[in-house]
Amino acid sequence: AMHEVLAALLRTAPSQSDLARLVQADIDTIVAETLDQIDHTMPAEFHAREQQRIGETVSAWIAAESKRDDFTAIHIETDFSIDLDGLRFNVRVDRIDQTEQGLLVLDYKTGQTQLRATQTTPVRDSQLPIYSLLVENVQVVYYAQLREGSVRLAGIAGQRLLESARTIVPTQPWAEQLREWESVLTSTSRQIAAGDARVAPVGSVCNNCHLHSFCRIGDAQ
C-alpha cells in the first residue's frame, strides 16, 4: 500500500513546495482514501493500524524530502521500456524528479537494499543501473528506503548532493559510469538471448541457498 499512497500523495502535491504545504490532516485523508480504494473489505481495526503506520512513515518521508533542493515529480508510477541488444525490458518506475542538476530517479523500498551490488561485474543488482538508462539526463538514481521508524535516501550519483543521503560516487565520471552499466547490461542481455545459463554464484550467496541437491556449481568447479 505504501507505493499507492505515495503515488496519490505526489499526484496531489508534485513539488517540494506543494509537499511543504501539506498538513497532517491532508496526509491522513490521502492515506485513508487510498487504503479504501485498495481493499474495501479490510477489517476496521487493521485499517486503522495500517493507516497510522503508513501515515507516520509518510510524514517522516516528507520531512526528509524537505531537506532536498527544489524538485518536481514529473513521472509517477510510469511504464518505460529499454532495448538491450534486441531484448526489450519493460519496467515501471516509481518516480522521476526534475531537479536543477538533472533528473533523479527514485525507487521506493520497504526492505533492505545493497548498493554495492550495483558496482559488481556482472551487476548483481541491476535495478538502479537500468533506471539510469531509461531517459536522457539522469544524474542520480536512489532507493527511497521507507521502513517504520527509519526513512532515508540511498543510491548512486555523479556527485554528493545530499549530506543526509547515503550516496556512492563512482570513481569515474558519471557519463563513463552510465556507459559501463550499459555495456555490462547489454552483455548480460546478449547472454540471456543466447540461452547462456551457466552457474555463476557470486561471493557467499551459496551459504544461504537451500537447493544444494539440485545445484550444478559442484560440476562447474
N, C-alpha and C positions, 0 to 999 in steps of 0.2 A: 504493500500500500504506500510505502514511502515514495516510490517513484511517481505514482499517480498524484499524490499530494503536492510534491514539489513541482510537477508539471503544471498543475492547476494554479499553484501559487505564482509561478513565473509568467503564466499567461495573463494573470491579473496584474502583476507588478514586474514587468520585464527588466527594468533598470535598477541600478543601485539606489537611485533617489526614490524610485517607486517603493522599493522594499523598505526604505528607511521610514516611509510614511505609514506603514502598517502598524497597527496596534495589536495587542494580544487577542482582542475580540475578533479582529479580522482573520487572524491565523486560525483561531478556534472554529470559526464559521467555515473556512475553506477545508479544514481537516474533516469536520463533521459531514459536510456535504459530499466530499469525495468518498469517504468511507461508506456513506449511504448508497452512492452510485455503484460502488464495487460489490457490495453484498447487502441486500435488503433483509436477509434472514439472520444477520449477525445478532447473537444474544445481546440484550441491553447492557449487561454487566461487562461483557467482553468489549463491546463497542466503546463504553466509557473508558475502560482501561487503555484500549488501543488509541483512542483519541488523546488521552492525556500523554501517553508515551510519545506518540508522533508529534504532538503539539510542542512538547518540551524540547525534543530533538530539533525540530524545525526552527523554533525560536533561537536555540543556540547556534544553529547554522546561519540564520540571518544576522546574528551578532558578529559571526566570523566574516560574513560577506561584507559587513560594513567597514572592515579593515583593508579591503582591497581598493585599488584605484577604480575610477569610474568604469562601468561596463553596462552593456545592454545585451540581454539574451536574444539572439537573432534566430536561433534554431532550438526548438524544444521537442524532444521525442520525435526526431526526424529520421526518415529512412534514407540511407545512402547506399551506393554500390561502388565497388572498386574492382578493376580488372588487373589481375596479376598473371601475366604471360598466358592469357587465354582463359583463365579460370575467373569467373565473376563471383565475388563475395558480397552478400547483402548484409548490411549492419544497420542497427538502429542506435542513434547517438542520443544520449540523454539531453545534452545541451551544448551549444556553441555560443560563446560570448564574443562580442566585438569590444575590443579594448584599444587604447591608444597605441599599444605595442603590436597589435595584430589580433589574430583570432586565438581564443583559448577554448580548448575542448575539455568538457567535464563529464566524467562518468561516475554516477553515484554508486557507492559501495557500502553495504551494511556489515560486511565481513572483513577479513584480513586481506591485505594486498602485499605483493612482493615486487617492489620496484626494480630490484637488481635483476630480476628475471627478464626485464626488457633489454638488458645490456649484454646478454649472453649470445653466443653463436653456436648453434642456432638459437633464435629467440625463443625462450620458454614461456613468456607471456607476451603474446602478440597484439593484445587489445589496443594499448596506447600507441604502439608503432603504426598499426593500421589506421587508427583515427587521425594520426598526424598527416596522412597522405590523402585524406578524402577530399579536401578542398585546398585552394591556394592560401598562402599566408598564415598557416597555423604556426604559432610561435610557442605555444605552451600546451601540454597535454597533462591533465591532472585527474587523479582519483579524488572524489569528494567522499571522505570516509565519515559515515554518519552512523555512529553507534551510540546507544544510550549512555549518556554521561561523557561522551567524547566525540568531538567533531573537528576535522582538520582537512587541509588540502595536502596531497602528496603526489608528486609527479616529476615530470622532466621538462626542462626549458633551456633555452639558449643562454639565459641569464637569470639570476636570482631576483625575482620580482617581489616576493613576499617573505619577510623575515619569519612570520608565523607559520609558513608552509614548509613541509619537508620537500626540498627540491634537489633533484640530481641534475647537475650541469655537466653535460658531456665535455670531454677534453677537447674534442674537435669543434670547429664552428657548426652552428645549428644546421646550416644548409648541407654540410657534409654528413651530419648525423641522419638527416632525412634521406639522403641518397644511400647511405649504408643500410638503413632499415628497408628501403625499397628494394635494394639488391638482395638482402637476406630473405625477405618475404617472397620475392619473385622466384628465388631459387627453391624455396620450400614449396611454393605453388607448382613449380615445374616437376618437382619430385612426386607430389601428390598426383598430378596428371599422368605421370609415367607409371603409377602403381607402386612406387617405392615404399615399402612397409618394413624397412629394416628396424630391428630392435635397437634403440639407441637411448637408454635412460641416462639422465644427467645427474651427477652428484650422488646423494644418498637417497634418491627417491625410492629405490628398491626396498629400503628398510620399512617403508610404510605400505607396501603392497601385500595383498592377501591372495594373489594369484600365482604364487611361485610354481605351482604344479603345472600351470599352463604356459609359463613363460619360456621364450626361446633364447633369453640372454645368455644362459649357460652354453648353448651351442655356438652363439656368436663369439664367446670368449675362448 
